[in-house]
Amino acid sequence: MKLSTKLLDSHYSFRDIKELLAKANEEKSGDKMAGLAAKDARERVAAKMVLADITLSELFESPVVPYEKDEITRLAIDSINKTLLNKIKGWSVSEFREWILQDTTSGDEILALSPGFAPEMVSAVTKLMTNMDLVVAGRKIRVVVKCNATLGLEGRISSRLQTNHPTDDVNGIIAGAKEGLSYGTGDAVIGINPSTDQAQSCSEILKATKDLMERYRIPTQNCVLAHMTTQMRALEMGAPLDLMFQSIAGSEISNSEFGVSIKMLDEAFEMTKKLGTAKGPNIMYFETGEGTALSANGHHEADQLTMEARAYALARRYKPYLVNSVVGFIGPEYLYDSKQIIRAGLEDHFMGKLTGISMGCDDCYTNHAVADQNDQEDLAVLLAAAGVNYLMSLPMGDDVMLNYQSTSFHDNASLRTIMKFKPTPEFENWMERIGLWENGRLTAKAGDASIFM
């Protein structure tokens, strides 16, 4: 395995695959803070040159976290389809990239080989792609899943209706949800972040959102983004839960900081299958994002992108209905400005799709990041062009509880107009039935929540 090259008048050598992957990454403030980034653009180019010739077999045999030290590594390696791996293990990373991007390779062909892709392979090929490459490749991969509605079909884009309330006031949550629904958002999920992690509050929100869905026959899913143990207690209390949620990361250490493990995720998955109210079969919802492992000091000296790819390998175990990268939420310590946030959003979307999971994005930023509304809208259009399964949907794009900026009811409506996209087919039929949608577009009733009065 060659880990060195000469570029112009300089010689570059890399200690191992882990260092090579880190140095080949696009500039990220988190990698710089952790002392992992290339020292300059020339070293970054040299790392990409070396990485291009590394084989997929060499990447598979060089996990960035040792097998014996981490359950995510063991899962990623032990769950790989060895028959599929044997078909591609001789490819270089550059050949892998060319195969993905060439017009004659379909998304279905990529997904057929996806169970043979280890996270280090996914990370490596992503590092050799431009932003437009990530859009082209992401768009051709369609991951279609079913819960109460069908998500991920060609020509459609969906949204999570996120009407959080600072005090978990159920009336306030439902009032916001009705307004969002009137704009045609919420077909991916009505998903509420609770302000308190208590089973009783979680249960009340689940009951209120389910009552709204049943009263108006809305074909979507409900979820409360409490810790999964809190949701499990709510399930035992009889709460109507469609999707089980949990934040995850790419290492055992990081997940332990979240209070989760594979064993606990397995238990929550089985309980949701038994006690949950969704039709299924896809009943799990995960959130992650570049910098998650680093923020928990669980990155094992590996770069943000590679650790993120490992989180998707964990998610793949549960065939989730929803996964999204909260790309700008962790803050400028990890993704400093709009350029880094946009790049990471496109990377995460592509890596999720390449791993074979239903991928969305919280196209967001915190108020102390070097980003603004225009940057956010730029990423939203790029993600829509890349075929993202869903985005967030907040009142005016402003989360009054979590205090950050994301995509709004209006943003999602605008993306459907620009791209001529539709919601999920079940939700589209519901919108037509109540007069919000006609001939592939919103009607004059859109935005009028009095239709629910």
C-alpha positions as CSV (number, residue, x, y, z in Angstrom):
1,M,0.0,0.0,0.0
2,K,1.6,3.2,-1.2
3,L,1.0,6.2,1.2
4,S,3.3,8.8,-0.3
5,T,3.7,11.0,-3.4
6,K,5.7,13.8,-4.8
7,L,3.8,17.0,-5.8
8,L,5.9,19.7,-7.6
9,D,9.0,20.0,-5.5
10,S,7.7,18.5,-2.3
11,H,7.4,14.9,-1.0
12,Y,4.3,14.0,1.1
13,S,4.1,10.8,3.2
14,F,1.1,9.7,5.3
15,R,1.4,7.5,8.4
16,D,-1.7,5.3,7.7
17,I,-5.1,5.2,6.1
18,K,-6.6,7.2,9.0
19,E,-4.2,10.1,8.5
20,L,-4.6,9.9,4.7
21,L,-8.4,10.2,5.0
22,A,-8.1,13.1,7.4
23,K,-5.7,15.0,5.2
24,A,-7.8,14.4,2.0
25,N,-10.9,15.9,3.6
26,E,-12.1,19.3,2.5
27,E,-11.4,22.1,5.0
28,K,-13.5,21.8,8.2
29,S,-12.9,23.8,11.3
30,G,-13.5,20.8,13.5
31,D,-10.7,18.8,11.8
32,K,-8.4,21.8,12.2
33,M,-9.4,22.2,15.9
34,A,-8.6,18.5,16.4
35,G,-5.2,18.8,14.7
36,L,-6.1,16.4,11.9
37,A,-6.5,18.6,8.8
38,A,-4.0,19.1,6.0
39,K,-1.7,22.0,6.7
40,D,-2.5,23.7,3.4
41,A,-4.2,23.1,0.0
42,R,-1.1,21.5,-1.5
43,E,-1.0,18.8,1.2
44,R,-4.7,18.2,0.7
45,V,-4.2,17.7,-3.0
46,A,-1.3,15.3,-2.3
47,A,-3.5,13.3,0.0
48,K,-6.3,13.1,-2.6
49,M,-3.8,11.9,-5.1
50,V,-2.6,9.1,-2.9
51,L,-6.2,8.2,-1.8
52,A,-7.3,7.9,-5.4
53,D,-5.0,4.9,-5.9
54,I,-5.9,3.1,-2.6
55,T,-8.0,0.0,-3.2
56,L,-11.4,-0.6,-1.6
57,S,-9.9,-3.8,-0.1
58,E,-7.2,-1.8,1.7
59,L,-9.8,0.6,3.1
60,F,-12.0,-2.3,4.3
61,E,-8.9,-3.8,6.1
62,S,-8.0,-0.4,7.7
63,P,-11.0,0.7,9.9
64,V,-10.2,4.0,11.6
65,V,-11.2,2.6,14.9
66,P,-9.8,-0.9,15.8
67,Y,-12.2,-3.8,15.6
68,E,-11.5,-4.9,19.2
69,K,-12.1,-1.5,20.7
70,D,-15.4,-0.4,19.1
71,E,-18.8,-2.1,18.5
72,I,-19.6,0.2,15.5
73,T,-16.4,-1.1,13.8
74,R,-17.5,-4.7,14.6
75,L,-21.0,-4.1,13.2
76,A,-19.6,-2.4,10.1
77,I,-17.2,-5.2,9.3
78,D,-19.3,-8.2,10.4
79,S,-22.4,-7.0,8.5
80,I,-20.7,-6.4,5.2
81,N,-21.9,-8.7,2.4
82,K,-18.7,-10.4,1.5
83,T,-20.0,-11.7,-1.9
84,L,-20.6,-8.1,-2.9
85,L,-17.3,-6.9,-1.4
86,N,-15.4,-9.5,-3.4
87,K,-16.8,-8.0,-6.6
88,I,-15.4,-4.5,-5.9
89,K,-12.5,-5.0,-3.5
90,G,-9.9,-4.6,-6.3
91,W,-11.2,-1.2,-7.4
92,S,-9.3,1.9,-6.6
93,V,-11.1,4.8,-5.0
94,S,-10.8,6.7,-8.3
95,E,-12.4,3.8,-10.2
96,F,-15.1,3.6,-7.6
97,R,-15.8,7.3,-8.1
98,E,-15.9,7.0,-11.9
99,W,-18.3,4.0,-11.7
100,I,-20.7,5.9,-9.5
101,L,-20.7,9.0,-11.7
102,Q,-20.8,7.4,-15.1
103,D,-24.2,7.8,-16.9
104,T,-24.5,4.1,-17.6
105,T,-24.5,3.2,-13.8
106,S,-28.0,3.5,-12.4
107,G,-29.0,4.2,-8.9
108,D,-30.5,0.7,-8.6
109,E,-27.1,-0.8,-9.5
110,I,-25.4,1.3,-6.9
111,L,-27.9,0.2,-4.2
112,A,-27.5,-3.4,-5.3
113,L,-23.8,-3.2,-4.3
114,S,-24.4,-1.0,-1.2
115,P,-24.4,-3.8,1.4
116,G,-20.7,-4.4,0.3
117,F,-19.7,-0.8,1.1
118,A,-17.8,-0.2,4.4
119,P,-17.8,3.3,5.9
120,E,-14.2,4.0,5.1
121,M,-14.9,3.3,1.4
122,V,-17.9,5.6,1.5
123,S,-15.8,8.3,3.1
124,A,-12.9,8.0,0.7
125,V,-15.0,8.3,-2.5
126,T,-16.8,11.3,-1.1
127,K,-13.5,13.1,-0.5
128,L,-12.7,12.8,-4.2
129,M,-15.9,14.4,-5.4
130,T,-16.8,18.0,-6.1
131,N,-20.0,19.5,-4.9
132,M,-21.6,19.0,-8.3
133,D,-20.4,15.4,-8.3
134,L,-22.2,14.9,-5.0
135,V,-25.4,16.4,-6.4
136,V,-25.2,14.1,-9.6
137,A,-24.4,11.0,-7.6
138,G,-26.9,11.7,-4.8
139,R,-29.7,12.4,-7.2
140,K,-29.5,9.0,-9.0
141,I,-29.7,7.0,-5.8
142,R,-33.4,6.7,-4.7
143,V,-33.9,5.0,-1.3
144,V,-37.7,4.3,-1.1
145,V,-39.1,3.5,2.3
146,K,-42.6,3.0,3.8
147,C,-44.1,3.7,7.2
148,N,-47.6,5.2,7.0
149,A,-46.6,6.9,3.7
150,T,-44.1,6.2,1.0
151,L,-41.0,8.4,1.1
152,G,-38.1,8.8,-1.4
153,L,-39.9,8.4,-4.8
154,E,-38.5,10.2,-7.9
155,G,-40.0,13.6,-8.4
156,R,-41.0,14.1,-4.8
157,I,-39.6,16.0,-1.8
158,S,-41.0,15.8,1.7
159,S,-40.5,17.6,5.0
160,R,-40.5,17.1,8.8
161,L,-43.0,19.4,10.5
162,Q,-41.1,20.7,13.5
163,T,-43.3,23.0,15.6
164,N,-41.4,22.9,18.9
165,H,-42.6,24.8,21.9
166,P,-40.4,26.2,24.8
167,T,-42.7,24.7,27.4
168,D,-44.1,21.7,25.5
169,D,-47.5,23.4,25.4
170,V,-49.6,20.9,23.4
171,N,-52.0,23.6,22.1
172,G,-49.1,25.7,20.8
173,I,-47.5,22.6,19.1
174,I,-50.8,21.7,17.4
175,A,-51.5,25.3,16.3
176,G,-48.1,25.4,14.6
177,A,-48.6,22.0,13.1
178,K,-52.0,23.0,11.6
179,E,-50.3,26.1,9.9
180,G,-47.5,23.9,8.6
181,L,-49.9,21.3,7.2
182,S,-51.8,24.0,5.4
183,Y,-48.6,24.8,3.4
184,G,-48.3,21.1,2.5
185,T,-45.5,20.3,4.9
186,G,-45.2,17.4,7.4
187,D,-45.5,14.5,5.0
188,A,-42.2,12.9,6.2
189,V,-43.2,13.2,9.9
190,I,-44.7,15.5,12.5
191,G,-41.7,15.4,14.7
192,I,-41.5,17.5,17.9
193,N,-38.3,18.1,20.0
194,P,-39.5,18.2,23.6
195,S,-38.2,20.8,26.0
196,T,-38.2,18.2,28.8
197,D,-37.1,14.6,28.6
198,Q,-40.1,13.2,30.5
199,A,-42.3,10.2,29.6
200,Q,-45.5,12.0,30.5
201,S,-44.8,15.0,28.3
202,C,-43.6,12.8,25.5
203,S,-46.8,10.8,25.8
204,E,-49.0,13.9,25.7
205,I,-47.3,15.2,22.6
206,L,-47.6,11.8,20.9
207,K,-51.3,11.6,21.8
208,A,-52.0,15.1,20.5
209,T,-50.2,14.7,17.2
210,K,-51.9,11.3,16.6
211,D,-55.3,12.8,17.4
212,L,-54.6,15.5,14.8
213,M,-53.6,12.9,12.3
214,E,-56.7,10.7,12.9
215,R,-59.2,13.6,13.2
216,Y,-58.2,14.9,9.7
217,R,-57.1,11.6,8.3
218,I,-53.6,12.9,7.6
219,P,-51.4,10.2,6.1
220,T,-48.1,10.9,7.9
221,Q,-46.1,9.7,10.9
222,N,-45.6,11.1,14.4
223,C,-42.5,11.2,16.5
224,V,-41.2,12.9,19.7
225,L,-37.5,13.4,19.7
226,A,-36.9,12.5,23.3
227,H,-34.2,10.0,24.4
228,M,-35.2,6.5,23.2
229,T,-35.6,5.3,26.8
230,T,-38.1,8.1,27.4
231,Q,-40.0,7.1,24.3
232,M,-39.9,3.4,25.4
233,R,-41.5,4.4,28.7
234,A,-44.2,6.4,26.8
235,L,-44.9,3.3,24.7
236,E,-45.3,1.2,27.8
237,M,-47.8,3.9,29.0
238,G,-49.8,3.3,25.8
239,A,-48.7,6.4,23.8
240,P,-49.3,6.1,20.1
241,L,-45.8,6.3,18.6
242,D,-45.1,5.7,14.9
243,L,-41.3,6.4,14.7
244,M,-38.7,5.7,17.4
245,F,-36.0,8.4,17.4
246,Q,-32.5,8.5,18.6
247,S,-29.4,10.7,18.0
248,I,-26.4,8.5,17.0
249,A,-22.7,8.9,16.2
250,G,-20.0,6.9,14.6
251,S,-18.2,5.4,17.6
252,E,-19.1,3.4,20.7
253,I,-17.6,6.1,23.0
254,S,-19.8,8.8,21.4
255,N,-22.9,6.8,21.6
256,S,-22.3,6.0,25.2
257,E,-22.2,9.8,25.8
258,F,-25.7,9.8,24.3
259,G,-26.7,7.0,26.6
260,V,-27.2,4.4,23.9
261,S,-25.6,1.2,22.6
262,I,-26.4,-1.2,19.8
263,K,-28.0,-3.5,22.4
264,M,-30.3,-0.6,23.5
265,L,-31.1,0.3,19.9
266,D,-32.0,-3.3,19.2
267,E,-34.4,-3.3,22.2
268,A,-36.0,0.0,21.2
269,F,-36.4,-1.3,17.6
270,E,-38.1,-4.5,18.8
271,M,-40.4,-2.6,21.2
272,T,-41.5,-0.3,18.4
273,K,-42.3,-3.2,16.1
274,K,-44.4,-4.7,18.9
275,L,-46.1,-1.6,20.5
276,G,-45.8,1.1,17.9
277,T,-48.7,2.4,15.8
278,A,-47.1,2.6,12.4
279,K,-47.9,0.4,9.4
280,G,-44.1,0.0,8.7
281,P,-42.0,-1.8,7.9
282,N,-39.6,1.2,8.3
283,I,-40.1,2.6,11.8
284,M,-36.8,4.2,13.0
285,Y,-35.6,7.8,12.9
286,F,-32.0,8.8,13.5
287,E,-30.1,12.1,13.5
288,T,-26.4,12.7,13.3
289,G,-24.0,15.1,11.6
290,E,-20.4,15.9,11.0
291,G,-18.7,16.8,14.2
292,T,-21.0,14.6,16.4
293,A,-18.3,12.2,17.4
294,L,-15.7,14.9,17.8
295,S,-18.0,16.9,20.1
296,A,-18.2,13.9,22.4
297,N,-14.4,13.3,22.2
298,G,-15.2,10.0,20.7
299,H,-13.6,10.5,17.3
300,H,-10.5,8.3,17.9
301,E,-8.3,10.9,16.0
302,A,-10.3,10.3,12.8
303,D,-11.8,13.1,10.7
304,Q,-15.4,14.3,10.9
305,L,-16.5,12.9,7.6
306,T,-15.2,9.4,8.2
307,M,-16.8,9.3,11.6
308,E,-20.1,10.4,10.0
309,A,-19.9,7.6,7.4
310,R,-19.6,5.2,10.4
311,A,-22.9,6.6,11.9
312,Y,-24.7,5.7,8.7
313,A,-23.3,2.1,8.8
314,L,-24.9,1.9,12.3
315,A,-28.2,3.3,11.0
316,R,-28.3,0.8,8.1
317,R,-28.8,-2.0,10.6
318,Y,-32.4,-0.8,11.3
319,K,-33.6,0.1,7.8
320,P,-34.8,3.5,9.0
321,Y,-37.6,5.5,7.6
322,L,-35.8,8.7,8.3
323,V,-32.1,9.7,8.8
324,N,-31.0,13.3,8.7
325,S,-27.8,15.2,9.2
326,V,-28.2,18.2,11.5
327,V,-25.5,19.8,9.4
328,G,-25.1,23.3,10.8
329,F,-26.6,22.7,14.2
330,I,-23.5,21.7,16.2
331,G,-21.9,25.1,15.5
332,P,-18.9,26.9,13.9
333,E,-16.4,25.0,16.0
334,Y,-17.1,22.0,13.6
335,L,-18.3,23.7,10.4
336,Y,-17.2,27.3,10.5
337,D,-19.0,29.0,7.7
338,S,-21.5,28.6,4.9
339,K,-19.0,27.1,2.5
340,Q,-18.2,24.3,5.0
341,I,-21.9,23.8,5.9
342,I,-22.9,23.5,2.3
343,R,-20.1,21.1,1.5
344,A,-20.9,18.9,4.6
345,G,-24.7,18.9,3.8
346,L,-24.0,17.5,0.3
347,E,-21.4,15.1,1.6
348,D,-23.7,13.7,4.3
349,H,-26.7,13.3,2.0
350,F,-24.6,11.4,-0.6
351,M,-23.0,9.2,2.0
352,G,-26.3,8.3,3.5
353,K,-27.7,7.4,0.1
354,L,-24.6,5.4,-0.8
355,T,-25.0,3.5,2.4
356,G,-28.5,2.6,1.4
357,I,-30.5,4.7,3.9
358,S,-33.4,7.2,3.5
359,M,-31.5,10.4,3.9
360,G,-32.7,13.9,4.7
361,C,-31.1,17.1,6.0
362,D,-31.7,19.7,8.6
363,D,-30.4,22.6,6.4
364,C,-29.6,24.9,9.3
365,Y,-27.2,27.2,11.0
366,T,-26.7,28.7,14.5
367,N,-26.6,32.4,15.0
368,H,-22.9,32.5,15.8
369,A,-21.9,30.7,12.5
370,V,-20.6,32.7,9.5
371,A,-23.8,32.0,7.5
372,D,-27.1,33.6,6.7
373,Q,-30.5,33.0,5.1
374,N,-29.2,33.2,1.6
375,D,-26.5,30.6,2.3
376,Q,-29.2,28.3,3.8
377,E,-31.4,28.7,0.8
378,D,-28.5,27.9,-1.5
379,L,-28.0,24.6,0.3
380,A,-31.7,23.8,0.2
381,V,-31.8,24.2,-3.6
382,L,-28.7,22.1,-4.0
383,L,-30.1,19.3,-1.8
384,A,-33.4,19.4,-3.7
385,A,-31.4,19.0,-6.9
386,A,-29.5,16.1,-5.3
387,G,-32.8,14.3,-4.6
388,V,-32.9,14.7,-0.8
389,N,-35.8,12.7,0.7
390,Y,-36.8,15.4,3.1
391,L,-35.9,18.7,4.8
392,M,-37.1,20.4,8.0
393,S,-40.2,22.6,8.1
394,L,-40.4,25.3,10.8
395,P,-42.6,28.4,11.3
396,M,-40.6,31.1,9.6
397,G,-37.6,28.8,9.7
398,D,-37.0,29.9,13.3
399,D,-36.9,27.4,16.1
400,V,-38.1,29.3,19.2
401,M,-37.0,26.5,21.5
402,L,-33.7,25.3,20.1
403,N,-32.7,28.8,19.0
404,Y,-31.4,28.1,15.5
405,Q,-32.4,28.7,11.9
406,S,-33.7,26.0,9.5
407,T,-35.9,25.7,6.5
408,S,-39.5,27.1,6.7
409,F,-43.0,26.2,5.5
410,H,-42.4,28.6,2.7
411,D,-39.0,27.2,1.7
412,N,-40.4,23.8,1.2
413,A,-43.3,25.1,-0.8
414,S,-40.9,27.1,-3.0
415,L,-38.7,24.1,-3.6
416,R,-41.6,22.1,-4.9
417,T,-42.5,25.0,-7.2
418,I,-38.9,25.4,-8.5
419,M,-38.3,21.7,-9.1
420,K,-41.9,20.7,-9.9
421,F,-41.7,18.2,-7.0
422,K,-44.7,16.7,-5.1
423,P,-45.1,15.4,-1.6
424,T,-45.5,11.7,-0.8
425,P,-48.3,10.2,-3.0
426,E,-50.5,9.5,0.1
427,F,-50.1,13.1,1.3
428,E,-50.7,14.5,-2.1
429,N,-54.0,12.7,-2.3
430,W,-55.0,14.1,1.1
431,M,-54.0,17.6,0.1
432,E,-56.2,17.3,-3.1
433,R,-59.1,16.0,-1.0
434,I,-59.1,19.0,1.3
435,G,-58.4,21.5,-1.4
436,L,-54.8,22.5,-0.7
437,W,-53.3,21.0,-3.9
438,E,-54.5,21.0,-7.5
439,N,-52.7,20.2,-10.8
440,G,-49.4,19.7,-9.1
441,R,-49.3,23.0,-7.1
442,L,-50.7,24.7,-4.0
443,T,-54.1,26.3,-4.2
444,A,-55.2,29.7,-2.9
445,K,-56.1,27.9,0.4
446,A,-52.5,27.2,1.2
447,G,-51.4,28.8,4.4
448,D,-54.9,29.2,5.8
449,A,-55.0,27.1,8.9
450,S,-58.7,27.9,9.4
451,I,-59.4,24.9,7.2
452,F,-58.8,22.9,10.4
453,M,-61.3,24.9,12.5
